């Protein structure tokens, strides 16, 4: 799927759609109702752009797609023969909105794509898909567009690739696209993100393309030109889903090696947690706080140095040890309090004593 972030004028829509149709794009996408963060931003032309999309469909033979965020959007789009609907990240995060849109689509045979919610919650994403499916919408797909995160990151929306991977693990038959435009936030990042997704066996792309991106009324920085899209597609490397039959034995040996190593890793982690439990008991006996910041900083510095020696990235090791540390803290909390229930009982007793 490709097309402008926003349909701005009929001329802009047609000038963008013609080269996309010529290069074989499957669906022309364009936003009409734009849920912008700030009220003074361009919020789309609304229903006035629907005849422009009808023209793309009739003159160029391209199916057309729009984002819908309300029952009114659905009704107007259906009345104008829109083929494909998608739910944006803000809509997916609101089960009430999803249910209302679902009821408006009930009994139709349109294709519906659900973008991930703005927060990294795979169950919320699946819930939106389930609502649509239970209403008889069977032509369903998901679009990974990244997730909001606090603070500065390299992305407009952080990809957190493990979330769509988990979605596909749970629903393997679900078609899954990537939206590299919204993840990257910059046209310079779109190609690399598209290739990354193809390496993970995604089913396709939803890319923002504008005939004149520098004059776009919304998201100008992340839109490609039609020529830019064609260049990216020509360079995109599509990989086979499976290794060749002759290499299966080699692959299986590697997988067996990984299984043995994973078993060893889990054994070491279990031993580490056992030591952490003993430390927790010692702290309890000596009435010492669990979190020892200076010690933790020493661990991180040491592990960072070892990681670099072993060719591992600092980011990976920090994430790993953050998880290990969090589990150690939780286990030591349990040692300190014996159990959450006993801790709550002690707090209740303290309150009762104070009241008395």
Helices and strands as residue ranges (DSSP letters): E 2-3, H 10-22, E 27-29, G 46-49, H 50-60, E 63-67, H 71-79, E 84-87, H 89-92, H 95-105, E 111-115, H 122-134, E 140-144, H 161-170, E 175-178, H 180-184, H 187-199, E 204-205, E 207-208, G 213-215, G 220-222, H 226-235, G 245-247, H 248-285, H 293-309, H 314-337, H 340-355
